[in-house]
């Protein structure tokens, strides 16, 4: 049984792999931490080729979920890279790399790939290399035998970080591959604080292991109670990337039966709010930043004042009384 659903039901609905891979995430996070720890010197030596952080550009590349990793991380990384990071879909990079690459500056291209075998995975790397002679590549992939990983052989300008085998999700929708590739990136840029991050990762893994069952039961009650036809995910900064990924997961796993949308909370009221109907579920990733949260709560209050049929679910790190339909913290 995974996520309160029997193995029989999961297999009958072709959901077994995805449910298993969602559940395995805390265990795989620990393994990804150990992988980065064991490769600390190798990663550090590679990154040192580019110079001091802030002196080189960083471009995240990926397609679909792999793009959304970069979209989720770019705000975080800009805080430690003097705003030299950006996220570019590999599907855009292959078409016109010169729109995104400074040819006169060292650039670290961070490419994500669950399998590393998509045409865009290799194509975007080749495209980047045509735009600059100062390209370095960090591949974070879940498949050691993929085309992306093989590009790193005998090339001191490429480092491939091959994550634990079980992160190469068998399910159609990427789940543990997304969170592990994201985690690996954060760790790579905090190599001098790995002891601190070891505690953080272990605490997070333990917390998720302890809460996953309860949250799954709660969300199942939500779904049983409210037969929504549309779902809207909203989040600010890094959380917008999570909202984008969440939106794609529902679209993929319902095969389009549930219509999805994502946005920031401040952006949502400027047009996209028209997407709401009476059978919409609005999921809000609330920021921990007090300044940002004031704006977010303002929109929540606006949505509550106009509420007709639709439901609001707030996911929050801290327990705050918002009096919405559903709350998870």
N, C-alpha and C positions, 0 to 999 in steps of 0.2 A: 504493500500500500504506500502510495505517495500522495501528499497533499490532500489527505482524507479520502482519497478515491481508491477503490480496490484495483488490484492488478488486472483482474478480469475485465473491468470496465475500461481501464486505460488501454489495454490491448485491443479490445473490441472497437474502440474509437480512434485507434492509431495515435494515442497520446502518451504511451508508456515512456518512450525515450525522453520526450520533453519534460514530463513530470519528474523523472529520475534526475535529469540534468539540472533542473531548477533546484531540486533538493540537495544535490551533491555540492552546491557552490561553497558552503563554508569549508568543507574538506579540501576542495581544490584551491581555495585561497591560501590555505596553509602551505600547500605544495608549491604554489607559485612564489610565495614568500621565500621558501627554502631554496628554490631555483635561483632567484635573484641573489640571495645571500651567498650561494656557492659560486656565483659568477660575478661577484662584486668587483673584483680587481679587473677582470676582463672587460666589463662594461665601462668602468672608470677609465681605463687606458684608451678605450675606443673614443669616448666622449671628449677626453682631453685633447685629442687631435684637432678639435674644432676651436679650442680656445676657451676663455672664460664664458660662463653662461651669461647671456645678454649681448655677447659680441657676435653671435651668429643667429641666423633665422631658423625657425622650426616650422615645418609644414607637416601636418597630419594628413595621411591619405588612406582612403578606404572607400568601399561601395556599400550602400545599404547600412546595415548595422555596424559594419566596420567603419563607415564614415562617421556614424553617430558617436563612436568612442572619442574621436577627435573633437567633435562638436561639444561633447560633454566636458572635455579636459581643457579646451583652449583658454577658457577664462581662468581656470586654476593656474595653468602654466604661465600665463601672461604676468601673473603676480610675481613670479620668480625669474622671469626672463626679460624684464624691461620691455614688455609688450612686443616681443618679436615672434610670437607664435600665432599661427592661423591654421584653420582646417579647410582643406580643399578636397572635394570628392574626387576619387581617382577617375571617375567617369568624366569629370571636367578636365583633369590634368592631362589625360591622353589626347584631348582635342586641341588644346592650345596652352602648353605649359608656360609660354612666355608672358602670359597674363598674370602669372602667380609667382614667378621666380625672379629674384634679383641675380643677374648673371655675375655680378662682381663681389658677391658676399658668400662666405661659407654658409651652407644651408644643410640642416639635418632634416631629412625626410623620414618620417616615422610611418611605416606602412603596416596596416593590419590585415590579417587574413585568417579566417578559420581554417580553410583548406590551403589557401595560398595558390590555388590553381585557376582562379578566374582570369579571363583575358585582361581585365583591368589591373589585376595585381601586378603582373609583370609589365604590362604596357605602360602603366603610370610611372614605374621606375625608369624604364627606357626613355620615356618622354621627359622626365625630370633631367636626366643626364644629357639630353640634347639642348637643354635650356641654360646649362651652366657647367663649367669645369670645376666647380667648387662644391660638388654634391657628396654628401655622406648619407648612408642609409642605415636605419635601425628597423629591422623587420621583427615584428612581434606576431607570431603565428602559432596555431595549435596543431600544425601538421609538419613534423620534421621531414617528411618525404615529399612535401609540396614543391611546386615550381619556384615559389618565392624563397623558401629556405635554401634551395639548391643554388640560387643566384649568389649566395654569400660565400660559396666555396672559393678559397684562395683569393680573396679580395679584401685588402686591409681597410677599404673604405666602406665595407658593409659588415654589419654585425647582425646575426640572426639569433633571436631569443625564442627558443622552441619550448612552448609551455607543456605542462603535463598532458599525457596522451588523452586522458578522459575529458579534457576541455575541448577536444575536437568533436563537438556535439553531433550526434547521429540524427537528432530531431531536425525537422525542416527549419524551425525558428531557432536562431542563435540565442542562447541564454547564458550558460556558464562560460562560453567562449567570450561573450561581451564583457562580463564583469572581470574575468581573469586578465584579459588583454588590457583593460583599463587599469586594474590594480598593478600589473607589471610596469606600466608606464609611470605611474606615480612613484613606485619604488625606485625605478631607474634614475629619477631626478631627486631622490633623497637618500643616496647611497651612504652619506656620512651620518645619517640618522636612522639606520636600519634597526638599531636596538629599540628605539622609540616606536618605529612602525611595526616592529614585531609584536609589541604589546597591543598596538591599535588593531592590527589584523586579527590577532588571537581573541581580543575582546569582541570585535565585530563578529567573527565566526561563531563564537560561543553565544552571543546575543541572538544571532539569526537562527542558530540551531534550536535555541530555546523558544523562539517566538514563531517560527515558520508554521508549525502545526496550528497554533491558535489563530494566526492571521489567515491561514487557509480556510479554517472553519468559519471565521467571521465573514470572509469574502464570499464564501459559498452561500451563506445566509443572505448576503446582499444580492447576489445574482438570483437566488430563489425568490426573493421578495420583490425585486424590481426588474422587470423584463425590458431592459433598455434596448433601443435600436441604434443609438448613437453614443459614442464615448469621446470625451474631450479631455486631454491631458494638458495641464498648465504648470509651468515652472519658470523660474528666473535664473539667468546665468547658467551655471553647470546643470541646474535642474531642467532647463529647457532641452538640453541634450537627452536627459533621461525621459522627458515627456515625449520627445520625438521617437525614441526607441520604444517606449511603451505603446505609443500609437501604432507603430509598425507591427509590434507583437500581436496586438488584437486583430489588426487587419489580416495578418498572415494566418493566425490560428483559427479565425472564424471564416477564412476564405472570402473575406469581403462582406459577409452577412451583416456584420456590425460596421457602420460607417465611423470613421475616426478622424480626429483633428488634434493638432497640438499647437501651442503658442506660449508666449510669456503671458503673465497675468495682466501686465500693463498694456500689452499689445492687443490682447483679446477683445477689449471693449471697443477697439477702433475698427469695426467691421466684422471680424470673424465671429463675434458673438451672435450674429444672425444665424449661425449654424444650429443654435439651440432649438430643440422642440420639446414637447412634453415628455418624450420618451428618451431623454438624454441623461447620461450620467457624467457629471463634471468631476474629474479627479484632479486635485490640487496638491502639488509638492510644495509645502510651505517652507520658506527660507528660514535659516537660523539667524540671519543678519537682521537685527532689530529695525534698522532704517528701511531695508527692503520690505520687511514684513508689514510695516505700516501701510505701504501701498497695496500689498497683496490682501491684507485684511479689509482694506477699503473696497476692493473689488468683490471680495466674498460677501461683504455686507450689501453691496449693490445687487449681487446675484440673489441673495436671500430676499431682498425687498421686492424683487420682480418675479419671484419663484412661482411658476405655474406648472406643476406636474413633474418637472425635472428634479433630479436629486444631486446633492453635492457630497463628495467624499474628500476629506482632508487628510493627508499623510504628513505627519509632523514629528520632528525629533523630540520636541518638548510637549508636555501636556498643557494645552491651552484650551480654555473653554470658548468654543466658537459657535456652539449650538447649530451645527450643520447636521444633515441627515446621518452621515456616517463619519467616524473618525478613527484613525489608526496612528498610534505613536509608540 
